[in-house]
Structure formats: structure tokens, C-alpha cells
Amino acid sequence: MQKNIVVIMVGLLSILYLLNPGAGVFELIPDNIPGLGNLDEATAVLLLVSCLRYFGIDIANVFRKKKSRDVVKED
């Protein structure tokens, strides 16, 4: 039960960080640093996807190509 609460809190914090209501006031790594500026947002997305997967919502499979099934011929 405590693990669920921690996962929910991490998910909510990552959503809050991604929404960033302060319009860039709260930044762990400034975005104007070349090559490193978006690592904090990427980490927040990774944490959010991991939290959703923990609760059974796997959004990583949304972009995967579906396997085509063999067509069965009827005689």
C-alpha cells in the first residue's frame, strides 16, 4: 500500500514538473544548455511512463507496429 502511494506521488510530481505552471520558474537544468537542457524533462517523462506502467497502463505500446495475423482460408 505504501509503495502505491509513493508511485502515485512520483507520478503527480512528474506531471506537475512537465506542466510547469510557473512557465519555467522551476527548472532543475536550464533548457538553454546545449545537449543537457532537456534531460530533466526526459527524466520526468520516463518517471511518468514508469508510474503508469506500474498501474497497468502501458502507453509505450501505443506506437508499436501491430503484428499482422495470418488470414485463415475457409474450405
Order of alpha helices (4+ residues) and beta strands (2+ residues): alpha-alpha
